[in-house]
Amino acid sequence: MNQSTSPQLSAQTRAQRIAFIRAEWHDDIVGNCHSAFVERLHERGFDTAQLETFSVPGVFEIPLQAKLLAKSGRYAAIVASGFVVDGGIYRHDFVSTAVIDAMMALQMEQEIPVISAVLTPHHFHEHEAHTAFFREHFLSKGAEAAEACLATLENLNQVRKLSVD
């Protein structure tokens, strides 16, 4: 989605705080998600000073960090980015499922959106072709996560406004 087709953000959404959690494992890839996320927020007129970024070692640490941030009451939304690959020791889908399930439970419990840009490819090999593909893919996912986050905040602001009226 590009800036010209995106609806204007309300002043309420532009004033809200967002937390971004990024897993450091494969940071050369995951970092692109964060960069694209920040860039898209800026393009949409969101004050990026309202964004705070937190790093965790890997994706398994995301849910606890997200829960502590949600419980702080400081953030209107939390976004998490990470890359889960099959390291050959255990099934990577177990880790992905645990993380995504915990993030979903957290958002329902705390009533704060938790947007996921945690990706689990079926096949990843640490050679330049795969690394380059996923670096580019995380640029797309960062922009998509920003759009999803902003749209969710706008929707929630409308719902909250209805409950007050």
N, C-alpha and C positions, 0 to 999 in steps of 0.2 A: 504494500500500500504506500503510495507516495503522498507527500505533503499536500499536494493540490486537491486530492480527493478526500482528505481526512477532515472530519468536522472540527470546528474550533473547540478548544478546551475551555471549560468554565473556569472562572476565577477560583472557585472552590477547589477544583482538581489541581490547578496550577500551584495552589498553596499547600497541598498535602505533601507529606514526607514518604519517601519510598526507600526501603532497604534492599540492597542487592548483595546476595551471597554468591561468591564464586569459589568453586573448588580449585585448588592449585594443581591437582594432578592433571597433566597435559595442559598446563597453563598456556603454552604456545598456541593451542587451539581454543581453549575456553576463553582466553583473554579477548578473542575477537567478538564473542557474544557480548561481553561487557562493553567493549568499545562501540559496537553497533547500537547497543541499547542506549548508551549515553548520547550518541549522535542523534538517534531518532527522537529522544526526549527533547533535545535542544531544537531540532527541526520543527517539532510540534509546539514550541513555545513554552515548554515546561522548564522551570528554573532548576537547572542541574545542581544548584547548591542545596536543593531539597532532597538530593539523593545521597545516601551514605552507603559505602561499599565495605563489605566484610569478607575476609578470606578465611577459608577452612582448608585443612590438608586434602581432604577428598570428599566425595559425595556422601559417604556414610555419616559425616559430621554435619551435613546441612540441616537435617530435621531438628536437632537440639539447638543449633544456632538460631534457626527460624523461630522455634518456640520461645526462646528467651527474648528475641527481638519483638515478637508479637505480644508477649506478656508485658513488655515495657510500656505499651500504650503510645509509643512515639511514632509509629508508622501506620499509614493507611493501607499499604500493600508491601508485600515481600516478594522478591523475585530471586530465584535460585538457578544457577547455571553450573553444569558439570558434565563430565564425559566418562561413561562407564564402559570399559572395554574388557573383553575376555582375556584374562592373563594366564589362562591355562591351569590355574590352581583350583578354582571353584567356579560355579556358574555365575556369570555376571548378571544374569536376569534376576537372581536372588537379591543382589544388592539393589538393582534398579527397582524392583517391586517393593522392597522394604522402604526405600527412600520416598518413592512416589506415594505409597500408601500412607506413610507418616505425614507427608506434606498435605495430603488431602484431609486426613483426620485433623490436623492442626488448623487448617482453614475453616473447617466446620466447627471445631471447638471454640476457636478464638474469634470467629466471624471477621477475619481479615483475609483478603485474597492472598493466596500464595501461588504465584505464577511459576510454572516449571519450564526451564530450558535445560533440563537434565536429559541428555541423549544417550541412548544405548544402541550402537550399531550392531547389526548381525555379524558383520565381519569387519575387523580393523586390523591392519598389519602396519607396523611402524616403518613403512617405506614412504618415500616422498610423494607418490601418487595419492595414497590414502590420506596422508597428513595434509597435503595441499587441498584435497577435496573437502575434508572436514574443517579446515581453517575457513574456507569460503562458506561452507554450510553454516557455521556458527555466526558468520556475519548476517546471514539471512535470519537465523533464529533469534539473534539479538534484536533486530528491528521488529520481528514479529512479536517477541516478548514485550517490547515497549508498547506496541499498538494494543496488545491484549491487556496490558496493565492499565493503560490510560482509558481504554474503553470500559474496563471493569470498574475503575474508579468513577467514571462518569455515570455508569449505570447505578452503582451503589448510591451515589449522591442523589440521583433522581428518586430512588426507592426511599431513602431516608427522608427526603423532602416530602414525599407522599404521606409518610407516617406521621409527620409533624402537622401537615395541613388538615 
